[in-house]
Each structure stands twice: as structure tokens, then as C-alpha cells.
Amino acid sequence: MKKNAIKLSLLILLLTAFLKPASAQTKAEVFDKKTPITWLGMDFSQMKFIGSEEAYRREVINAEFVGKYIPLWENFFLKEPKKYNPAKAVHRDTVHFAMNVTEKVNNALTKNFFDTDPGHFKTLTEKDIDALIKNYDFLGNKGIGMLLIVEGMDKGRAQGGAWVTFVDMDKKTVLYTVFRTGNSRGFGFRNYWAHPWPVILDDFGADFDLFKKY
């Protein structure tokens, strides 16, 4: 009986070791420069063009925005890595890329992006970002993911606004998120609205050591 009890105890220990869940990522690891980060791209599912539809109509309609401009902006992270540089923003030498995660989200968008209320430029909260991430499909990626959740593009303000967001991809939880804005400028619709994203990343990188304290 005693031998059977010992065997049972050993079996329980082995099962516990195998079934032990993966350790959760932490906010501290976001700001630990040794911890790998995966760049997931930009999520436009919450995005609104602020202002009258006529102000944008000559250059973009809903279908063109999803099918043409979002892929163009995402592609800048591959074509111009020195300027569109998430690794620099998180003070790493490099980051992994898995932009197919947000590509899947963006490709499914069919909504109307136009909103005439200037007060809607920023309405999301951290709880909203949490809820959004819980429904994400991270396509098997693990560890810490980083993405921009774009909320507003306002021609009157000449600004784009996005949540710089870090997530535990295995647990589908938000580790850290903060709303930032970047000025828009440049010739043509593509370039004008491409400008805020590297500005937001650069500004986040400049405040990186400050953010980790809060």
C-alpha cells in the first residue's frame, strides 16, 4: 500500500508539471529590453474619420480605405524600417513581425468610417481596449505582442490618434496601453495620413523610461 501511495504521488507530480499553464507575461517585461516583442501592425477596426464625408470623399471612400490605404500604410513598416520602427520605440535591437494578425482584422472591415462629431476623436477607454483584445485571434503567436489600435483621423486637427498597446497573446490580456497622437502632413492622402504612425512610435520611445514607472 505504501509503495502504491508513493507511485500515486509521483504520478500526480508529473501530471502537475505537464499540465502547468504557461506563465503569464507582465507589464514589467514590456519595459524589460531583454524580453522579445512581436509587432502585430495596426488595427483600424475602431477608426473614425472625423469631419464631413465630403471633406474626404475626393480622396477616399470606405472600400478604398480598407482595400488600398490600410495595406499601403502597413507596408511602410517593411519598406521603410528606419522610419517606421517599432523596435526603436520599445528600445529593442529588433522585434518579430506578425502583421497578419491585424491584417485579418482589417480585411474583414465593412463599416462606415465617417463621423461628423469632433468629440468622437477619442472615446475609447482602457476597458474598451481590454474587451477588444479578448476577442482577438493571435494566429498561434505567443509572448508579448505590440500593436497600434487606431481610433481617430481628424483632418481639422491634422492629427491621427492611436492606442499603443502591448498584450499577452497567450492569455489575450492587455499588459499596457496608452493613447498617443501624431501630426498629419505630406502631399496626397496616403502620405498625409501615413505621417502620424511613426510620430506616435517615436514619441512613445522618447517616453519609454517614463511609461515604465506608471
Backbone bond lengths (Angstrom), bond angles and torsions (degrees), N, CA, C in turn:
res aa  C-N    CA-C-N  psi(-1)  N-CA   C-N-CA  omega(-1)  CA-C   N-CA-C  phi
1 M - - - 1.457 - - 1.522 111.37 -
2 K 1.362 114.17 -40.76 1.461 117.81 -178.70 1.521 111.11 -64.27
3 K 1.371 115.92 -40.35 1.465 120.02 179.08 1.526 110.84 -63.65
4 N 1.321 116.69 -40.29 1.465 120.50 179.14 1.526 111.15 -63.81
5 A 1.328 115.80 -38.56 1.466 120.30 178.98 1.521 110.64 -64.33
6 I 1.334 116.81 -40.51 1.472 121.51 178.99 1.527 110.19 -64.52
7 K 1.367 115.40 -44.25 1.467 119.89 178.90 1.527 111.24 -61.48
8 L 1.331 115.09 -40.51 1.464 119.82 179.47 1.527 110.88 -64.27
9 S 1.315 115.88 -40.43 1.466 120.41 179.12 1.520 111.13 -64.03
10 L 1.335 116.01 -42.92 1.466 120.31 178.19 1.525 111.32 -63.45
11 L 1.335 115.80 -40.08 1.463 120.36 179.36 1.522 110.93 -63.15
12 I 1.334 116.24 -41.50 1.462 120.63 179.04 1.523 110.95 -63.74
13 L 1.340 115.80 -41.28 1.467 120.00 178.85 1.523 111.43 -62.80
14 L 1.337 116.25 -42.41 1.464 120.25 179.38 1.520 111.48 -64.60
15 L 1.328 116.20 -44.48 1.459 120.04 179.20 1.521 111.14 -63.05
16 T 1.319 117.01 -39.37 1.463 121.38 178.75 1.519 110.83 -61.99
17 A 1.332 115.89 -40.47 1.471 120.14 -179.75 1.519 111.29 -65.86
18 F 1.341 116.54 -40.97 1.460 120.01 -178.19 1.515 112.31 -74.27
19 L 1.325 116.70 -34.11 1.458 120.83 -175.25 1.518 113.20 -91.30
20 K 1.314 116.74 -3.02 1.459 120.82 -178.96 1.528 110.06 -60.40
21 P 1.319 119.32 125.55 1.459 121.01 -178.18 1.520 112.20 -66.37
22 A 1.311 115.23 153.51 1.465 119.89 178.15 1.521 109.85 -61.42
23 S 1.336 115.10 139.85 1.456 118.76 -178.81 1.522 109.93 -64.76
24 A 1.323 115.98 140.70 1.457 121.08 -178.01 1.520 110.32 -74.67
25 Q 1.315 115.61 148.09 1.455 121.42 172.51 1.527 108.55 -73.30
26 T 1.317 116.24 161.49 1.459 120.72 -178.72 1.520 110.75 -130.77
27 K 1.328 115.45 162.04 1.463 120.46 175.56 1.527 110.36 -59.65
28 A 1.320 116.93 -38.79 1.468 120.15 -179.17 1.520 111.54 -57.18
29 E 1.341 116.74 -33.97 1.458 120.63 -179.55 1.524 112.10 -71.38
30 V 1.339 116.60 -27.39 1.470 119.49 174.57 1.522 109.83 -57.58
31 F 1.320 116.07 -39.37 1.456 121.35 -175.46 1.529 112.77 -99.93
32 D 1.329 116.07 8.13 1.458 121.50 172.58 1.526 107.55 -92.13
33 K 1.299 116.83 112.39 1.455 121.19 -171.36 1.531 113.63 -66.63
34 K 1.335 117.04 -9.52 1.464 120.57 177.95 1.529 111.97 -89.01
35 T 1.326 117.20 -12.84 1.466 120.63 -177.18 1.525 110.57 -84.22
36 P 1.331 118.48 127.43 1.474 120.58 -179.64 1.530 111.90 -64.31
37 I 1.318 114.61 146.65 1.466 122.71 177.31 1.524 108.57 -125.74
38 T 1.324 116.81 141.86 1.468 122.00 175.45 1.520 109.34 -111.51
39 W 1.326 116.40 122.89 1.467 122.01 178.34 1.530 108.91 -82.44
40 L 1.332 115.96 120.41 1.463 121.73 -175.16 1.521 113.38 -100.35
41 G 1.334 117.61 -8.66 1.463 120.76 178.35 1.518 112.31 98.97
42 M 1.338 115.14 -154.64 1.459 121.58 -175.70 1.526 110.61 -119.27
43 D 1.325 115.63 131.23 1.465 123.14 179.08 1.528 107.86 -100.52
44 F 1.344 117.04 119.00 1.467 121.86 -179.04 1.530 112.35 -104.66
45 S 1.325 116.82 14.53 1.463 119.42 -175.54 1.529 112.92 -66.81
46 Q 1.327 117.50 -23.91 1.463 121.48 -179.35 1.527 112.63 -101.87
47 M 1.316 116.93 3.82 1.458 121.58 -170.12 1.521 113.25 -74.26
48 K 1.354 115.14 144.41 1.467 122.26 175.17 1.519 108.81 -133.24
49 F 1.337 116.94 133.59 1.461 121.26 165.09 1.523 107.27 -79.84
50 I 1.327 117.09 118.17 1.452 120.14 -179.34 1.528 109.63 -90.13
51 G 1.335 116.02 126.90 1.457 121.19 -178.69 1.520 110.26 125.66
52 S 1.300 116.13 174.60 1.459 119.78 -178.37 1.526 110.39 -67.78
53 E 1.306 115.03 148.72 1.453 120.08 179.88 1.531 110.82 -60.82
54 E 1.342 115.62 -34.08 1.461 120.08 -179.17 1.527 111.77 -61.89
55 A 1.335 116.47 -29.22 1.467 119.74 -178.94 1.521 112.03 -66.61
56 Y 1.323 116.76 -22.28 1.460 120.81 -178.03 1.529 112.42 -112.12
57 R 1.333 117.31 -17.59 1.457 121.69 -167.05 1.521 113.96 -55.66
58 R 1.299 117.44 -36.27 1.463 118.63 -177.00 1.524 112.53 -64.16
59 E 1.310 115.33 -24.72 1.454 118.76 -173.78 1.523 114.39 -108.79
60 V 1.329 117.20 -26.06 1.457 117.76 -174.92 1.521 110.39 -154.60
61 I 1.300 115.58 142.55 1.453 121.78 167.43 1.524 107.25 -122.54
62 N 1.302 117.64 170.78 1.460 120.86 -173.58 1.533 112.92 -53.29
63 A 1.325 116.47 -48.21 1.464 120.13 -176.21 1.530 111.46 -64.62
64 E 1.338 116.33 -39.58 1.466 119.95 179.29 1.523 110.85 -66.77
65 F 1.315 115.88 -36.14 1.460 120.18 -179.50 1.525 110.87 -59.97
66 V 1.319 116.70 -46.56 1.469 121.19 -178.26 1.528 111.36 -73.23
67 G 1.317 115.90 -46.39 1.456 119.50 -172.07 1.513 115.13 -82.65
68 K 1.335 116.85 -22.07 1.462 119.92 -174.32 1.519 113.04 -116.00
69 Y 1.326 116.86 -56.62 1.460 119.52 -167.79 1.523 113.79 -78.73
70 I 1.322 118.04 -40.87 1.460 118.87 178.80 1.535 111.07 -58.59
71 P 1.340 119.88 -47.82 1.470 118.95 176.79 1.524 113.16 -60.86
72 L 1.339 117.20 -35.44 1.463 119.77 178.54 1.518 111.16 -62.70
73 W 1.326 116.47 -45.49 1.470 119.72 -179.55 1.523 111.28 -66.76
74 E 1.328 117.12 -41.24 1.459 119.67 177.82 1.531 110.86 -61.60
75 N 1.318 115.87 -36.23 1.459 120.60 -176.90 1.524 112.62 -67.41
76 F 1.341 117.16 -22.45 1.461 120.06 177.37 1.526 111.22 -60.21
77 F 1.336 117.40 -30.18 1.458 120.29 -179.80 1.531 111.69 -68.30
78 L 1.318 116.33 -20.05 1.460 121.35 176.80 1.528 111.44 -96.16
79 K 1.333 116.64 -38.01 1.470 121.27 -175.86 1.517 113.11 -82.61
80 E 1.334 117.16 -31.74 1.468 120.93 -177.02 1.530 109.84 -128.60
81 P 1.333 116.98 64.66 1.475 120.53 -172.95 1.531 114.23 -65.62
82 K 1.320 117.85 -23.03 1.471 118.77 179.20 1.526 111.15 -72.19
83 K 1.325 116.31 -33.90 1.467 120.44 -179.44 1.525 111.12 -87.85
84 Y 1.315 116.48 -44.85 1.468 122.20 -179.69 1.526 106.88 -97.82
85 N 1.325 115.09 85.64 1.456 120.14 -162.42 1.534 112.25 -127.56
86 P 1.328 118.67 85.07 1.465 120.40 178.06 1.525 112.96 -63.70
87 A 1.331 118.04 -29.88 1.467 120.45 178.86 1.527 110.76 -62.15
88 K 1.300 116.48 -42.99 1.464 120.81 178.45 1.528 110.61 -63.34
89 A 1.331 116.32 -37.32 1.466 120.62 -178.46 1.520 111.89 -63.34
90 V 1.338 117.28 -31.30 1.464 120.66 -178.78 1.530 111.73 -106.53
91 H 1.338 115.68 15.25 1.462 121.93 174.56 1.524 112.12 57.07
92 R 1.343 115.04 41.78 1.462 121.38 173.68 1.525 108.73 -113.51
93 D 1.327 115.50 158.47 1.462 119.73 174.48 1.524 110.58 -71.50
94 T 1.320 115.81 -32.82 1.459 120.56 -179.29 1.522 109.14 -157.82
95 V 1.318 116.04 161.42 1.464 121.81 172.30 1.524 107.99 -131.27
96 H 1.327 115.62 155.92 1.460 120.32 172.55 1.536 108.16 -75.74
97 F 1.312 116.95 156.09 1.465 121.14 178.09 1.529 109.63 -117.27
98 A 1.330 115.71 131.70 1.469 121.92 173.63 1.528 107.52 -146.27
99 M 1.317 115.78 58.01 1.468 120.20 -175.84 1.519 112.78 -72.02
100 N 1.340 116.62 -8.01 1.473 119.25 175.42 1.526 111.41 -65.14
101 V 1.346 117.01 -18.88 1.466 120.51 178.29 1.526 110.65 -64.98
102 T 1.331 117.53 -51.54 1.464 119.94 178.35 1.528 111.81 -78.47
103 E 1.320 116.70 -24.88 1.466 119.49 176.22 1.530 110.20 -60.02
104 K 1.330 116.01 -40.35 1.466 120.26 178.54 1.528 110.92 -63.08
105 V 1.339 116.58 -41.24 1.462 121.42 178.28 1.523 110.52 -63.99
106 N 1.312 116.81 -49.12 1.466 121.27 -175.28 1.527 112.57 -66.93
107 N 1.314 117.15 -37.04 1.466 120.61 -178.26 1.525 112.52 -65.77
108 A 1.328 116.46 -21.58 1.468 120.51 -178.55 1.527 113.03 -89.20
109 L 1.331 117.89 -1.58 1.464 120.62 -174.16 1.528 111.56 -74.17
110 T 1.315 115.78 133.85 1.469 121.98 177.40 1.521 111.76 -133.44
111 K 1.323 117.84 7.77 1.467 121.00 -171.43 1.520 112.12 -78.18
112 N 1.348 115.54 168.94 1.455 122.53 169.90 1.520 108.31 -85.06
113 F 1.318 117.20 122.83 1.461 121.24 -174.58 1.533 113.64 -88.80
114 F 1.324 117.87 -7.92 1.462 120.31 -172.57 1.523 111.92 -86.96
115 D 1.351 115.67 138.78 1.464 122.39 -179.51 1.529 107.93 -146.25
116 T 1.315 117.19 123.83 1.464 120.45 -174.06 1.530 113.51 -86.88
117 D 1.325 118.29 -6.22 1.464 121.23 -176.01 1.534 110.91 -90.66
118 P 1.342 118.41 113.28 1.471 120.54 179.83 1.524 112.95 -60.68
119 G 1.340 116.57 -24.65 1.454 120.00 179.32 1.505 114.19 -70.52
120 H 1.329 117.67 -9.06 1.458 121.76 -178.72 1.525 112.81 -93.08
121 F 1.313 116.66 7.32 1.468 119.88 178.62 1.529 110.07 -58.33
122 K 1.324 116.52 -40.89 1.462 121.30 176.97 1.527 108.70 -137.85
123 T 1.317 116.34 108.18 1.465 121.44 177.97 1.525 112.10 -126.94
124 L 1.319 117.85 -16.65 1.462 120.98 -178.66 1.520 111.23 -69.41
125 T 1.322 115.12 155.36 1.455 122.46 174.91 1.523 108.83 -121.62
126 E 1.321 116.20 172.98 1.458 120.01 176.73 1.529 111.17 -61.15
127 K 1.334 117.17 -34.31 1.465 120.61 177.27 1.528 111.06 -64.34
128 D 1.327 116.92 -36.63 1.468 120.71 177.02 1.522 110.92 -64.37
129 I 1.322 115.91 -41.25 1.461 120.12 178.33 1.529 109.78 -64.50
130 D 1.329 117.28 -40.87 1.471 121.41 176.71 1.529 110.98 -57.20
131 A 1.334 115.99 -47.14 1.465 120.92 -178.30 1.528 111.13 -64.16
132 L 1.317 116.53 -38.99 1.459 121.31 179.19 1.528 110.85 -62.10
133 I 1.320 115.92 -45.84 1.462 121.11 -176.67 1.523 111.67 -66.98
134 K 1.312 117.75 -32.93 1.469 120.65 -179.56 1.528 111.69 -62.91
135 N 1.324 117.58 -23.07 1.463 121.59 179.82 1.532 113.20 -98.36
136 Y 1.313 116.74 9.04 1.456 120.76 -175.92 1.530 111.79 -78.31
137 D 1.315 114.87 150.84 1.460 122.57 169.33 1.525 106.92 -109.07
138 F 1.317 116.65 109.11 1.464 120.69 -177.38 1.531 112.40 -90.45
139 L 1.306 116.22 10.00 1.467 122.84 171.13 1.527 112.75 53.91
140 G 1.329 115.91 37.60 1.459 120.07 175.77 1.512 115.43 85.46
141 N 1.329 117.92 -3.20 1.453 120.14 178.50 1.528 110.33 -71.95
142 K 1.323 115.89 147.11 1.465 122.31 -178.77 1.526 109.82 -124.25
143 G 1.321 115.31 168.97 1.454 119.88 177.40 1.514 112.03 87.29
144 I 1.329 116.17 -152.75 1.458 121.69 -176.66 1.528 110.07 -96.16
145 G 1.315 115.49 124.85 1.459 121.77 175.32 1.514 110.66 -105.89
146 M 1.320 116.30 149.08 1.466 123.24 179.19 1.521 108.66 -127.42
147 L 1.315 116.77 133.79 1.457 120.14 177.84 1.525 110.11 -150.90
148 L 1.320 115.06 162.69 1.461 122.10 170.00 1.520 107.66 -102.81
149 I 1.319 116.81 122.42 1.459 121.45 172.88 1.520 106.89 -99.86
150 V 1.324 115.37 101.84 1.459 121.36 -173.21 1.521 109.66 -75.83
151 E 1.342 116.61 130.65 1.458 119.72 -178.19 1.520 113.17 -111.09
152 G 1.326 118.23 -42.07 1.458 119.37 -176.01 1.517 112.98 -141.94
153 M 1.338 115.10 145.35 1.465 122.54 171.55 1.525 105.50 -132.29
154 D 1.317 115.71 109.49 1.459 121.29 -169.38 1.523 110.03 -119.05
155 K 1.319 115.62 112.02 1.459 120.46 -178.55 1.525 111.20 -68.13
156 G 1.344 116.61 -34.13 1.463 120.11 178.24 1.516 111.96 -64.42
157 R 1.312 116.97 -42.86 1.466 121.87 176.76 1.522 112.35 -77.09
158 A 1.326 116.47 -20.38 1.464 122.56 -171.08 1.529 109.55 57.26
159 Q 1.339 114.64 48.08 1.458 120.64 -178.16 1.522 111.53 -143.89
160 G 1.321 114.02 151.72 1.455 121.15 165.83 1.513 108.39 -115.58
161 G 1.324 117.21 145.81 1.461 121.06 179.58 1.508 111.09 -125.84
162 A 1.317 116.82 139.10 1.470 120.92 -178.64 1.517 110.45 -150.38
163 W 1.324 114.66 153.55 1.459 122.25 175.12 1.523 108.99 -91.56
164 V 1.327 116.87 116.09 1.465 121.08 171.81 1.519 106.46 -77.66
165 T 1.326 115.92 114.36 1.461 120.48 -166.58 1.522 111.68 -127.92
166 F 1.344 114.88 135.61 1.457 122.41 177.36 1.527 108.27 -119.68
167 V 1.317 116.19 134.32 1.460 120.18 -173.48 1.521 111.30 -133.24
168 D 1.314 115.13 151.24 1.459 122.19 166.49 1.527 105.61 -86.27
169 M 1.325 116.52 106.96 1.457 120.19 -171.89 1.530 112.46 -70.20
170 D 1.311 116.97 -26.27 1.461 120.06 179.55 1.529 110.31 -75.54
171 K 1.328 117.03 -42.99 1.462 122.02 -177.76 1.527 113.13 -88.55
172 K 1.339 117.04 -12.40 1.465 122.53 -177.03 1.532 110.95 57.56
173 T 1.320 114.54 48.73 1.456 120.81 178.57 1.524 109.92 -126.25
174 V 1.318 115.76 151.86 1.467 121.59 178.07 1.525 108.69 -85.93
175 L 1.327 115.40 127.53 1.464 120.55 177.08 1.525 111.15 -91.73
176 Y 1.317 115.81 -35.85 1.466 120.48 179.37 1.519 108.47 -164.15
177 T 1.326 116.75 138.04 1.464 120.58 175.45 1.520 109.36 -148.46
178 V 1.316 116.27 143.02 1.463 121.19 179.98 1.527 108.50 -148.51
179 F 1.316 116.71 140.23 1.473 121.65 -179.81 1.519 109.26 -87.51
180 R 1.334 115.64 132.53 1.466 121.73 178.97 1.522 109.22 -135.99
181 T 1.317 116.17 156.16 1.455 121.02 177.12 1.524 110.38 -122.70
182 G 1.333 114.80 156.28 1.450 120.89 175.97 1.516 110.03 -140.37
183 N 1.307 116.72 142.21 1.465 120.93 -178.91 1.518 111.43 -70.38
184 S 1.346 114.90 147.14 1.467 121.86 176.99 1.518 109.10 -100.57
185 R 1.306 115.80 138.10 1.467 119.87 173.91 1.520 109.02 -166.81
186 G 1.312 114.99 162.60 1.452 119.84 -179.63 1.512 111.01 125.04
187 F 1.319 116.25 166.76 1.463 122.24 -177.37 1.521 109.62 -92.44
188 G 1.319 116.00 127.75 1.458 120.82 177.39 1.519 111.60 88.14
189 F 1.324 115.63 153.79 1.461 121.80 -174.94 1.527 112.14 -59.25
190 R 1.313 117.68 -44.78 1.459 121.45 -177.64 1.523 111.38 -59.20
191 N 1.324 116.70 -51.22 1.457 120.69 -176.08 1.527 112.14 -72.44
192 Y 1.340 115.88 -36.56 1.464 120.09 -178.76 1.524 110.81 -60.26
193 W 1.336 116.57 -42.22 1.459 120.30 -177.42 1.526 113.02 -94.96
194 A 1.322 117.47 -2.36 1.463 119.97 172.15 1.525 110.63 -80.88
195 H 1.322 116.80 -22.70 1.465 121.23 -171.84 1.527 114.90 -66.58
196 P 1.347 120.55 -38.43 1.468 118.92 -175.52 1.520 114.89 -62.38
197 W 1.331 118.71 -30.87 1.465 120.54 -169.50 1.528 112.58 -68.53
198 P 1.332 120.53 -47.83 1.470 118.01 175.56 1.526 112.69 -67.80
199 V 1.347 117.14 -28.43 1.466 119.81 176.19 1.528 110.10 -63.95
200 I 1.331 116.17 -44.78 1.468 120.81 178.78 1.530 110.61 -61.31
201 L 1.317 116.96 -43.80 1.455 120.12 179.45 1.525 111.33 -65.17
202 D 1.331 116.93 -42.83 1.462 120.45 179.67 1.523 111.21 -63.56
203 D 1.330 116.16 -42.06 1.468 119.77 179.51 1.525 111.11 -65.32
204 F 1.332 116.11 -39.22 1.463 119.05 176.73 1.524 110.06 -62.38
205 G 1.320 116.05 -44.15 1.462 119.86 178.99 1.513 112.97 -61.46
206 A 1.341 116.47 -36.65 1.464 120.64 179.32 1.523 111.67 -66.28
207 D 1.341 115.61 -30.56 1.471 120.73 -179.21 1.519 112.72 -101.28
208 F 1.320 116.92 12.85 1.463 121.97 -172.34 1.529 112.00 -54.59
209 D 1.323 117.49 -48.93 1.459 120.61 -177.81 1.520 112.13 -68.61
210 L 1.345 116.17 -26.69 1.449 120.25 177.24 1.527 110.55 -73.28
211 F 1.349 116.56 -43.08 1.463 120.78 -177.96 1.517 112.15 -61.92
212 K 1.319 117.78 -34.98 1.473 119.88 -174.46 1.519 112.10 -68.61
213 K 1.330 117.71 -13.04 1.459 121.05 -179.97 1.529 111.58 -85.05
214 Y 1.342 116.57 -12.40 1.462 119.58 -174.27 1.525 111.52 -119.25
